[in-house]
Every structure is written in structure tokens, then in C-alpha cells.
């Protein structure tokens, strides 16, 4: 597998795992509020909890996210090391930098907010549910936008290609020489 393909696959995996982790975290949040306040948490959350208990799924997803992040950094590092064609004016797009900085700031903030809200109990969780949900979704959106911008950059960038096995004179011969 080429370094470019590995980097793109790792970025897609990071996006998928981050979105999955966000959905599971928000489902667990809603489920916990429903358990404490006896309001219920909705059909989809209850169905997910019936298929795979959220108390088991959330820690697994939270461990999978940093592993995927490390694999993505390793794949991007391998791709960057194997790139030999580097034009002087080629830079990462501004959207990737902006979304990347937002993701770096929002993800820890969302994690701390989520942890403090869940530690304070169900009534407090219900009070701050909207802001916690929006913060977690904003962090996931920033990570996704950054990963998509980097993936576009990786796709467009030039890499060294192995020499072709076709002889040059095969291409230069006219239609008369191929008969």
C-alpha cells in the first residue's frame, strides 16, 4: 500500500471513529439523563443500549479514538517522509490550519465539559445538555473539517512515482510503426 493511500485511509478512519465516538458519547449522555430523571432517552438511544450497553461501548470508543489518532499521525508522517516532490510554494490550505487549531482547542474543552457535567449528576446534566451537546458536536465538526482538508491536500500533492516499465520508444512510435 502506498504512503498516500495509507494516509488517506487513516484520515477516513479518524473521521469515522471520531463521529462514532461523538454519537456514542451523546447517546450515553442522553441515556444517563433519562435514567436519573425517569424521562426516557428516546427510541434510538434505547435501541443502541439494548444492542450494546452504552456503559461498555463508551469506554471502548474513548480508547479507540486516541489509537486511531496515533495511527493517523504515523501514516501522515510516513507519507510526508516519502514525498520527494515539494514545490516551494506548496502549503497546507488555510481551511486545514483553521479547522485544525479549532479542533485542538475544542476537543479538550469538550472532553472536560462532558466529564464535569456527567460528574455533577443527572439534574445538572439536563440543565447544561444543550451547551455540552453543541460543544461536543463543534469539536467533532472541527476535527472532520480539518481531516477532510488535509485529505484533499494529500490527494492533490505530488509524490515520487516508480519508473514505468513501458519503453519510451513504444510511445514515440507512430501508428505506422505499431503495425
Rosetta blueprint (number, residue, H / E / L):
1 X L
2 X L
3 X H
4 X H
5 X H
6 X H
7 X H
8 X H
9 X H
10 X H
11 X H
12 X H
13 X H
14 X H
15 X H
16 X H
17 X H
18 X H
19 X H
20 X H
21 X H
22 X H
23 X H
24 X H
25 X H
26 X H
27 X H
28 X H
29 X H
30 X H
31 X H
32 X H
33 X H
34 X H
35 X H
36 X H
37 X H
38 X L
39 X L
40 X L
41 X L
42 X L
43 X H
44 X H
45 X H
46 X H
47 X H
48 X H
49 X H
50 X H
51 X H
52 X L
53 X L
54 X H
55 X H
56 X H
57 X H
58 X H
59 X H
60 X H
61 X H
62 X H
63 X H
64 X H
65 X H
66 X H
67 X H
68 X H
69 X H
70 X H
71 X H
72 X H
73 X H
74 X H
75 X H
76 X H
77 X H
78 X H
79 X H
80 X H
81 X H
82 X H
83 X L
84 X L
85 X L
86 X L
87 X L
88 X L
89 X L
90 X L
91 X L
92 X L
93 X L
94 X H
95 X H
96 X H
97 X H
98 X H
99 X H
100 X H
101 X H
102 X H
103 X H
104 X H
105 X H
106 X H
107 X H
108 X H
109 X H
110 X H
111 X H
112 X H
113 X H
114 X H
115 X H
116 X H
117 X H
118 X H
119 X H
120 X L
121 X L
122 X H
123 X H
124 X H
125 X H
126 X H
127 X H
128 X L
129 X H
130 X H
131 X H
132 X H
133 X H
134 X H
135 X H
136 X H
137 X H
138 X H
139 X H
140 X H
141 X H
142 X H
143 X H
144 X H
145 X H
146 X H
147 X H
148 X H
149 X H
150 X H
151 X H
152 X H
153 X H
154 X H
155 X H
156 X H
157 X L
158 X L
159 X L
160 X L
161 X L
162 X L
163 X L
164 X L
165 X L
166 X L
167 X L
168 X H
169 X H
170 X H
171 X H
172 X H
173 X L
174 X L
175 X L
176 X L
177 X L
178 X L
179 X L
